[in-house]
Amino acid sequence: MITAYHRPQTLDEALALLTQPNTLPLGGGTLLSQPTTDPVSVVDLQRLGLDTLRMNGNELTIGATCTLQALLESEHCFDVLKTAIKLEAPINIRNSATVAGTLVASDGRSTFATMLLALDSRLEIRDSMNKSQVSSLSEFLLTHPKGLITSITIPLHTKIAFEFVSRTPADKPIICAALAQWNSGRTRLTLGGYGKSPMLAMDGTEADGIEIAASNAYHEANDEWASAEYRTDVAATLAKRCLESLK
């Protein structure tokens, strides 16, 4: 239950408000609109200019309050990232859900987080004193450091592939694989569809052993959606397909 609403005009003001107890940032409102009996104050981020998309050399910096739909419609968005965004949420949610809010709320079934984890995305996080720190998405998903995400940066000149299996076209995948490969040969495989967050299955200087890495990551992945044995077999197949599509 929202008990107080703030709409700051500056980032400093917003950060100061967020130090107060039971106070949360408000981006697209898709999470805070869900019913709850817990009293919370919200800090609306709309006036802070955090919804931009900027090219920085070979990278794209995505403002924290940029919506999923705005990113999908960007000319700089990879086609496979567009696929992952469409699987993440229907268009009515994409029009309001922000990229930062989606990452904060993500679990292992998040196709968007799986894709950004493969790309080794970096998050800029501001603390209460407006000091900036940069965190990899891998670190963020493990530790959830305090502070306000202000932007997410992804590489553009990287080959990327995405494969998935779901029960119906409208469902989030029960298994998905995202593979990023740099010109240096660095290969990064992530898997989604299970658990509290997507899994990093491989991050190496080459792609050798990618199928084994995919299988090993899912060896205990039992839940109501699929067995570990099924996921182990399918993950290896999806990883292989991703690699073949990059050749």
N, C-alpha and C positions, 0 to 999 in steps of 0.2 A: 504494500500500500504506500503510494507516494504521499508524503506529508508536507514536503516543501519543494519548491521549484525555483531554480536559479538560472539566469541566462546571462553569464558574464560576457563582457565585451573584449576582454584581453585574455591571453593564455596565463599570464601571472595571476589574474583574478580567479580563473578557473582552477588553477593548481592549488591556490590557497583554500578555496572552498572544498576541494577534494580531500584536504587533510582532516576535515571534520568527521566525527564518527557517523557510521551508517549513511555515508554519502557516496553516490555512484555517478559516473559520467553517463550522459544521455546522448547517444548518437542517432541511430535510426529508430530506436524505441521498440524494436521487435522483441527484445528480451524483457525490458522493464514493463511492457504492456501485459505480460503474463500475470495472472492473479496471484497475489501473495498476501499473507497476513502480517508480514514483517514490515514495520515502518521504515521508510528510506527517504532521504532527500536526494534530488537529482540535479546535476549540473549540465545544462544544455550546451552542447559544443557547436551549435550551428553558426554562431557569429565569429568563430575563431579562424576561418579560412583554412581549415584542415581538409578540404575536399578536393584538392588540386591533383592533377596528374602532370608530372614534369619529367622531361628527358634530361638526364645528366650523363652525357657521353654514351657509354654502352649500357646504361642502366635506366630503369624507369622507377621514379619515386612516386608512390601512391599515398596521398593524404589519408589519414586515419578515418576520416568521415566520408571519404569517397564511397559511393554505394557500389554494391556488386554489379548492378546493371550499368552504371556509368563506366566501370572498368571493362565489362563485357563489350560495350559499344565502342571502346577506344580502339583507334587504329593500331595501337602498339600491343594490343592483347593477343597472345598466341591463340591459334585456333583451338589447340587442345586445352588451354586454360579456359577458353570460353565453354568448352564441353564440361569441364569440371565445375564451373560456376553454375551452369544450367542444372547440373545434378545436385548442387548444394541446396538450391531453394527455387520455388516457383517464382514467376516474374513479379507477382504482387509483393512478395517478400524481398526480392532482389532490388526493387525500386526504393526500399527504405533501409534495408540491412547494410551496415557499413563494413568495410574490409576489416577494420580493427575489431569491431564487435563480433564479427564472425569468427575471427581467430581466437579471441578471448573465450568465446562460448563453445569452441570446437571440441569434438571428441574424436575417437578413432574412425568414425564413419564420415568425417568431413572430407569431401573431395577437394575442396578449396585449400584446406590446410595441408592435405597430402601433396598437392601440386606445389604449393609455396615452400614446403619443406624440401622437396626434391631440388628446387631452384636455389636452396641455401639462402633464403631471403633474410634480410636484415631489418630489424625494427629499431627505430629511434624512440627512446622512452625518456620523458621528462620527469624529474623528481619534484618535490614540493618547492624547491628553490629555483626551479626552471633550469637546472643543470641537465645536460643531455648525456645519455649513455646509449651505446649501440649494443644490441643483443641479437644473436642469431635466433632464428625461429626455433631451432633445436633447443637452445638454452631456455628460451621463453616457455616452451611447452613443458619443460622439465621443472622449472623453478618458479614460474609466474612472478617475476620481480615486481616490486611496488613501483608505481608511477603511471603516467598517462602515455599511451602510445600516440605518437604524433604522425608517424609515417612508416611505410614499409617499402623497402627497395628490393627490386628483382633485376637480375641480369637479362639483357635482351639478346645478345649475340651468343645464344646457347641453344643447342638442339634439345628438344623436349618431346617426350612421347607419353601417352596416357592410355591405359587399357582398363576395362572394368567388367565385372559380372554382377548383375542384379536380378532379383526375382521378377520384377516387372520394369518397364521403361520409366515408370513414375517413382520407383523406389531408389533410395540411396544404395550404392553398391554394397554387397556383402564382402566383396574383395575388389580392390583397385590397386593399380601399380602406376607410379609416375617415375619416369627416368629422364634425368638431365645429363647432358654430355657437353663438356667444354672442349675448345680447340686443343687444349693441352693434353686431352685424353682423359681428364678427370671424369669419373662416372659416378653418379649419385642416384641410388634407387630407394624410393620410399613406398610403403604399402599402407593402405587404408582399409576400412571396413570392419575393424575390430578394436576393442579396448578403449582406453581413456584418451589416447592420442595416436596419430599416425606413427608408424615405425620407420626409422632409418635402417634399411637392410644392408646398404652398401655405400661406401664413400671411398673410392680408391682411384688410383692413377690410370686404371684401365678397366675393361668390362669382363675380364676373365672371372669365371665363377659366379656369374650373376644369378643363374638359375638355382644354384645351391644356396646362395645367400637368401634368395626369396623363400625357398622351402624352409630353411632353418628359422627364419623370422616368425613363421606361423606354426611352429611345432606344438605349441600349447594353446592355440587360438580356438578354443571351444566356446560357443555361446548358443543362444536360442536360434540364431540365423544359420549357422553352419558348423560342421565339425572341423577339428584341427586337421584331420586327414584330408578332407576335401580342400580346405584352404591351402594346405601344403602343396598339393598337386596343382591346383589352379594358379597359385601365385607364381610358380616356376614357369608355367605356360605364358602367363601375362607378361612376366619379365622378359621372356624370350621374344614375344611379339613386339614389345617396346623396343628392344635392341635392334630387331630386324627392320623396324620402321625407320630407324635413324640412319641406316646404311644407304 
